[in-house]
Amino acid sequence: MTVRVGRLTSGMSPEDHRLAASLPMSPAGPLLSRGGTLPVGLDLTPVAAMQATLSPGQLWVAGTATSTQGGYAVTVDAEETLSFAEGHASLPRVDAVVVRVYDTAADGSDRTAGVVEVLQGEPNAAPTAPAADRSSEVLYEVTVPAGTSAGTGGIDWGSAVADRRRRTAALGGIIPPGWSGGHTGAYPGQYRDSGGRLERWDGSAWTQYPPREGVWQSYTPTWTAATTAPVLGNGSLVGRYTRIGDTVHVQVQLTVGTTTQVGTGAWQFSLPARTSQLGAYHLGTAQTSGAGGRVSGHTLAGPGTTSCGIFLSAPDSARMTALSHAHPYTEWGAGNLLRFAFTYEAAR
């Protein structure tokens, strides 16, 4: 079957129902929803030397036995008492507290149930928690030192428990903070609460939202010429800018390399944001450095444009001429520099 339809009066399998129920959950893939707990409940509380209780709560467990298994809405409706085995004689271990869904139709387990389990780790000088089974959510990891037992005072609950509850949310919802803060987003425009700061997934990284004003950011300007396009080669062209409201500050440096081709005709450089259509011409400072010495001038960007030009003094004239392959130097050599900076009003 290639098309699954939810809420039909007949002909639906349990898997069809689970896939339909997964639609409003935050995705983790094309057919996989993000598992996790709600931001309340499922708290671990010590009650004895080697025992703890798990409080009631709800979570979403993603089915991972097959690619089309769908997810499970799980409710722990009463307190669960969990017992931990005594420690190894000479080596520590790490146990994991998990909620697991057994569904024999998907995993061949011969069970159909939801359970809270303690997965016992392997004793080791540098122990790690056991890997979670399919269709399960890890809630806590508990370190059991060597020789731990009820007779020796039991588990040091104050330092042994590591909270591993990750959070989930409905589709479009803000994912609450949880242990798995380093997870990648599922789609551009997904949001999460990261320790009191809202972040947005841009397709490759989590970024603060709304963006903090006044932070300098990198950008790569596009370098063009009026007649023949330049080729950067092994040169470098780097830009930095910051935006505060409608005001943009820009800094750019071009370093000519041994394989750089400077094109022909007047040069233009792209801006990080379009200039305001309502503003006047925007002026800034510019300077070149080469075999012919340092030459100063200014940048110029008109209203409603996405690039700027540069005008520099001619050696034998007070008149300013557009920066190009032939001005202010008849030849641009490796190591020659162009620097410019200016402030302008950006379009809204």
VEXDREN-2710 file (C-alpha; in Angstrom, 1 decimal):
% VEXDREN-2710
k/r/px/py/pz
1/MET/0.0/0.0/0.0
2/THR/1.4/3.4/-1.0
3/VAL/-1.4/5.7/0.2
4/ARG/-2.7/5.6/3.8
5/VAL/-5.9/7.4/4.7
6/GLY/-6.9/8.2/8.2
7/ARG/-10.4/8.0/9.7
8/LEU/-12.0/5.8/7.2
9/THR/-15.1/3.9/8.4
10/SER/-13.5/0.5/7.5
11/GLY/-10.4/-1.1/6.0
12/MET/-7.9/0.7/8.3
13/SER/-5.2/-1.3/10.1
14/PRO/-3.6/-0.3/13.4
15/GLU/-0.6/0.9/11.5
16/ASP/-2.9/3.2/9.4
17/HIS/-4.3/4.6/12.6
18/ARG/-0.8/5.2/14.1
19/LEU/0.4/7.0/11.0
20/ALA/-2.7/9.2/11.0
21/ALA/-2.2/10.0/14.7
22/SER/1.4/11.0/13.9
23/LEU/0.5/13.7/11.5
24/PRO/-0.1/16.5/14.1
25/MET/3.2/15.6/16.0
26/SER/6.5/17.3/15.4
27/PRO/8.3/15.4/12.6
28/ALA/11.7/13.8/12.7
29/GLY/11.5/12.5/9.1
30/PRO/9.1/11.9/6.3
31/LEU/7.2/9.1/8.1
32/LEU/8.7/9.5/11.6
33/SER/7.5/11.8/14.4
34/ARG/9.7/13.1/17.2
35/GLY/9.4/11.0/20.3
36/GLY/9.6/12.6/23.7
37/THR/7.7/13.5/26.9
38/LEU/5.4/16.3/27.9
39/PRO/7.0/18.9/30.0
40/VAL/5.3/17.7/33.2
41/GLY/5.3/14.3/34.9
42/LEU/7.5/11.2/34.7
43/ASP/9.7/12.3/37.6
44/LEU/12.0/9.9/39.3
45/THR/12.0/9.9/43.1
46/PRO/14.1/7.6/45.3
47/VAL/12.2/5.6/47.9
48/ALA/14.8/3.1/49.1
49/ALA/18.5/2.3/48.9
50/MET/18.0/0.5/45.5
51/GLN/14.5/1.6/44.5
52/ALA/12.9/4.7/43.0
53/THR/9.4/5.5/41.7
54/LEU/8.4/7.0/38.4
55/SER/5.5/9.4/38.7
56/PRO/2.5/9.4/36.2
57/GLY/2.9/11.2/32.9
58/GLN/2.5/11.1/29.2
59/LEU/4.9/10.8/26.2
60/TRP/5.0/10.0/22.5
61/VAL/7.0/6.9/21.5
62/ALA/8.0/6.8/17.9
63/GLY/7.8/3.3/16.4
64/THR/11.2/2.4/15.0
65/ALA/10.9/-1.3/14.3
66/THR/9.7/-0.6/10.7
67/SER/9.8/2.6/8.6
68/THR/5.9/2.7/8.5
69/GLN/5.2/1.7/12.1
70/GLY/3.9/5.1/13.2
71/GLY/3.9/6.4/16.8
72/TYR/2.3/5.6/20.1
73/ALA/0.6/8.0/22.6
74/VAL/1.6/6.5/25.9
75/THR/0.2/7.3/29.4
76/VAL/1.7/6.1/32.6
77/ASP/-1.4/6.5/34.7
78/ALA/0.0/5.3/38.1
79/GLU/3.2/5.4/40.0
80/GLU/5.7/2.8/39.0
81/THR/8.2/1.3/41.4
82/LEU/11.6/0.5/39.9
83/SER/14.2/-1.8/41.4
84/PHE/17.9/-1.6/40.6
85/ALA/20.2/-4.6/40.8
86/GLU/23.2/-4.6/43.1
87/GLY/26.5/-3.3/41.8
88/HIS/29.3/-5.4/40.4
89/ALA/31.9/-6.4/42.9
90/SER/34.7/-4.2/41.3
91/LEU/33.3/-2.2/38.4
92/PRO/30.6/0.5/38.1
93/ARG/27.8/0.4/35.5
94/VAL/25.1/2.7/34.2
95/ASP/21.4/1.6/34.0
96/ALA/18.8/3.2/31.8
97/VAL/15.1/3.8/32.7
98/VAL/13.0/3.6/29.6
99/VAL/9.4/3.4/28.4
100/ARG/9.1/0.8/25.7
101/VAL/6.2/-0.2/23.5
102/TYR/6.0/-3.9/22.4
103/ASP/4.0/-4.5/19.3
104/THR/4.4/-8.0/18.0
105/ALA/2.8/-7.1/14.6
106/ALA/5.8/-4.7/14.0
107/ASP/8.6/-6.1/16.1
108/GLY/7.9/-9.8/16.4
109/SER/8.3/-9.7/20.2
110/ASP/5.2/-11.8/20.9
111/ARG/4.0/-9.0/23.2
112/THR/1.6/-6.2/22.9
113/ALA/2.1/-3.8/25.8
114/GLY/3.7/-0.6/27.1
115/VAL/6.1/-1.0/30.0
116/VAL/8.6/1.0/32.1
117/GLU/11.8/-0.9/32.2
118/VAL/15.3/-0.7/33.9
119/LEU/17.9/-1.7/31.3
120/GLN/20.9/-2.9/33.1
121/GLY/24.2/-1.7/31.8
122/GLU/27.5/-3.6/31.5
123/PRO/30.0/-3.2/34.3
124/ASN/33.1/-1.4/33.0
125/ALA/35.8/0.9/34.3
126/ALA/34.3/3.6/32.0
127/PRO/30.7/2.5/31.8
128/THR/28.2/3.8/29.3
129/ALA/24.4/3.4/29.4
130/PRO/22.9/0.6/27.3
131/ALA/21.5/1.4/23.9
132/ALA/17.7/2.0/23.9
133/ASP/15.6/-0.7/22.3
134/ARG/13.4/-0.1/19.3
135/SER/10.2/1.9/19.9
136/SER/11.3/3.2/23.3
137/GLU/12.2/6.5/25.0
138/VAL/15.0/6.9/27.5
139/LEU/14.0/8.9/30.6
140/TYR/16.9/8.6/33.0
141/GLU/20.4/7.1/33.4
142/VAL/21.4/5.9/36.9
143/THR/25.0/5.2/37.8
144/VAL/25.5/2.1/40.1
145/PRO/29.0/2.2/41.6
146/ALA/30.9/-1.0/42.2
147/GLY/29.8/-2.9/45.4
148/THR/26.6/-0.9/45.7
149/SER/23.8/-2.7/47.7
150/ALA/21.2/-1.9/50.2
151/GLY/23.7/-3.1/52.9
152/THR/26.3/-0.6/51.8
153/GLY/23.9/2.4/51.8
154/GLY/22.6/1.9/48.3
155/ILE/22.7/4.3/45.3
156/ASP/23.7/7.9/46.0
157/TRP/20.6/9.3/44.4
158/GLY/21.8/12.9/44.7
159/SER/24.6/12.4/42.2
160/ALA/23.8/9.1/40.4
161/VAL/20.7/10.2/38.3
162/ALA/21.1/11.9/34.9
163/ASP/17.9/13.2/33.5
164/ARG/17.6/12.1/29.8
165/ARG/14.0/13.1/29.2
166/ARG/13.7/14.8/25.8
167/ARG/10.7/16.9/25.0
168/THR/8.4/16.9/22.0
169/ALA/5.5/19.1/20.8
170/ALA/2.8/19.1/18.2
171/LEU/3.5/20.1/14.6
172/GLY/4.4/23.8/14.6
173/GLY/4.7/23.9/18.4
174/ILE/7.7/25.1/20.3
175/ILE/9.7/22.1/21.6
176/PRO/10.3/22.6/25.3
177/PRO/13.8/22.4/26.8
178/GLY/15.0/18.9/27.6
179/TRP/18.1/16.8/27.7
180/SER/18.5/16.4/23.9
181/GLY/19.2/20.1/23.3
182/GLY/21.8/19.2/20.6
183/HIS/19.3/17.6/18.2
184/THR/19.0/18.8/14.7
185/GLY/15.8/20.4/13.4
186/ALA/13.4/18.5/11.1
187/TYR/12.5/21.4/8.8
188/PRO/13.3/25.1/8.4
189/GLY/11.0/27.2/10.6
190/GLN/10.9/24.7/13.5
191/TYR/11.2/26.4/16.9
192/ARG/12.6/25.3/20.2
193/ASP/13.0/26.7/23.7
194/SER/16.7/26.5/24.5
195/GLY/17.2/27.4/28.1
196/GLY/14.9/30.4/28.0
197/ARG/15.9/31.6/24.5
198/LEU/13.8/30.9/21.5
199/GLU/15.7/29.4/18.6
200/ARG/14.7/28.7/14.9
201/TRP/16.0/25.9/12.7
202/ASP/17.3/27.5/9.4
203/GLY/17.9/24.3/7.6
204/SER/21.5/23.8/8.9
205/ALA/21.7/25.2/12.5
206/TRP/19.6/26.6/15.4
207/THR/19.7/30.4/15.4
208/GLN/18.4/32.8/18.0
209/TYR/15.0/34.2/17.2
210/PRO/14.3/37.0/16.7
211/PRO/17.9/37.6/15.6
212/ARG/19.8/39.8/18.2
213/GLU/20.3/43.3/16.9
214/GLY/23.8/44.6/16.6
215/VAL/25.6/41.2/16.2
216/TRP/28.2/41.2/13.4
217/GLN/27.7/38.5/10.8
218/SER/29.8/37.3/7.9
219/TYR/28.7/37.5/4.3
220/THR/30.4/36.9/1.0
221/PRO/29.9/39.9/-1.4
222/THR/29.4/39.2/-5.1
223/TRP/32.0/41.0/-7.2
224/THR/31.0/42.1/-10.7
225/ALA/32.4/44.3/-13.4
226/ALA/30.7/46.3/-16.2
227/THR/32.2/44.4/-19.1
228/THR/34.0/41.2/-18.2
229/ALA/33.3/39.4/-14.9
230/PRO/36.1/39.1/-12.4
231/VAL/37.3/35.7/-11.2
232/LEU/38.5/35.6/-7.6
233/GLY/40.7/32.5/-8.0
234/ASN/42.9/32.1/-5.0
235/GLY/42.2/35.6/-3.7
236/SER/39.8/36.3/-0.9
237/LEU/36.7/38.4/-0.6
238/VAL/35.2/38.7/2.9
239/GLY/32.4/40.9/4.2
240/ARG/31.0/41.6/7.7
241/TYR/27.8/43.5/8.5
242/THR/25.5/44.3/11.4
243/ARG/21.9/45.6/11.2
244/ILE/20.2/47.6/13.9
245/GLY/16.7/48.4/12.9
246/ASP/16.9/49.9/9.4
247/THR/20.6/50.9/9.8
248/VAL/23.2/48.6/8.2
249/HIS/27.0/48.8/8.8
250/VAL/29.2/47.0/6.3
251/GLN/32.9/46.2/6.1
252/VAL/34.5/44.4/3.1
253/GLN/38.0/43.5/2.1
254/LEU/39.2/42.1/-1.2
255/THR/42.7/40.6/-1.4
256/VAL/44.0/39.8/-4.9
257/GLY/45.6/36.4/-5.4
258/THR/48.1/35.1/-7.9
259/THR/45.2/33.5/-10.0
260/THR/42.7/36.4/-9.5
261/GLN/41.4/37.9/-12.7
262/VAL/40.1/41.4/-12.2
263/GLY/37.8/41.6/-15.2
264/THR/37.2/44.7/-17.2
265/GLY/35.1/47.8/-16.5
266/ALA/33.9/49.5/-13.3
267/TRP/33.5/47.2/-10.3
268/GLN/30.4/46.6/-8.1
269/PHE/30.0/44.7/-4.9
270/SER/26.7/43.3/-3.5
271/LEU/25.3/44.5/-0.2
272/PRO/23.8/42.3/2.6
273/ALA/20.5/44.1/2.3
274/ARG/18.8/46.4/-0.3
275/THR/19.1/50.1/0.3
276/SER/16.0/52.1/1.1
277/GLN/14.1/53.4/-1.8
278/LEU/13.2/56.5/0.2
279/GLY/16.7/57.4/1.2
280/ALA/19.3/59.6/-0.6
281/TYR/22.6/58.2/-2.0
282/HIS/24.7/56.5/0.6
283/LEU/28.4/57.4/1.0
284/GLY/31.2/55.6/2.7
285/THR/34.9/55.3/2.8
286/ALA/37.2/53.2/0.6
287/GLN/41.0/52.6/0.3
288/THR/43.2/50.5/-2.0
289/SER/46.7/49.4/-1.3
290/GLY/49.1/48.3/-4.0
291/ALA/52.4/48.9/-5.8
292/GLY/51.1/52.4/-6.7
293/GLY/50.6/53.3/-3.0
294/ARG/47.5/53.8/-1.0
295/VAL/44.6/55.6/-2.8
296/SER/41.5/56.8/-0.9
297/GLY/38.0/57.4/-2.0
298/HIS/34.4/56.6/-1.2
299/THR/31.7/54.1/-1.8
300/LEU/28.4/55.0/-3.4
301/ALA/25.1/53.2/-3.3
302/GLY/21.9/54.6/-4.7
303/PRO/18.4/54.2/-3.3
304/GLY/16.7/50.8/-3.8
305/THR/19.8/49.0/-4.9
306/THR/21.6/45.8/-3.8
307/SER/25.1/46.8/-4.7
308/CYS/27.6/49.6/-4.4
309/GLY/30.3/51.2/-6.5
310/ILE/33.6/52.8/-5.5
311/PHE/35.1/56.0/-6.6
312/LEU/38.8/56.8/-6.1
313/SER/41.0/59.8/-6.8
314/ALA/43.2/59.8/-9.9
315/PRO/47.0/60.3/-9.3
316/ASP/47.1/63.3/-11.6
317/SER/43.7/64.8/-10.9
318/ALA/41.3/65.8/-8.2
319/ARG/38.5/64.2/-10.1
320/MET/37.3/60.9/-8.7
321/THR/37.0/57.9/-11.1
322/ALA/35.1/54.6/-10.7
323/LEU/37.2/51.7/-9.4
324/SER/38.0/49.2/-12.1
325/HIS/40.6/46.9/-13.5
326/ALA/42.6/49.9/-14.7
327/HIS/42.0/52.4/-11.8
328/PRO/43.7/53.3/-9.6
329/TYR/46.3/50.8/-10.8
330/THR/47.0/49.8/-14.4
331/GLU/47.7/46.3/-13.1
332/TRP/46.5/44.6/-10.0
333/GLY/49.0/42.2/-8.5
334/ALA/48.9/39.5/-5.9
335/GLY/48.6/41.0/-2.4
336/ASN/46.8/44.2/-3.6
337/LEU/44.0/45.2/-1.3
338/LEU/40.7/46.9/-1.4
339/ARG/38.9/47.9/1.8
340/PHE/35.7/49.7/2.2
341/ALA/33.1/50.5/4.9
342/PHE/30.0/52.4/5.1
343/THR/26.6/52.8/6.8
344/TYR/23.3/53.0/5.0
345/GLU/19.5/52.9/5.5
346/ALA/18.1/49.5/4.5
347/ALA/14.8/48.8/2.8
348/ARG/12.0/47.6/5.2
END
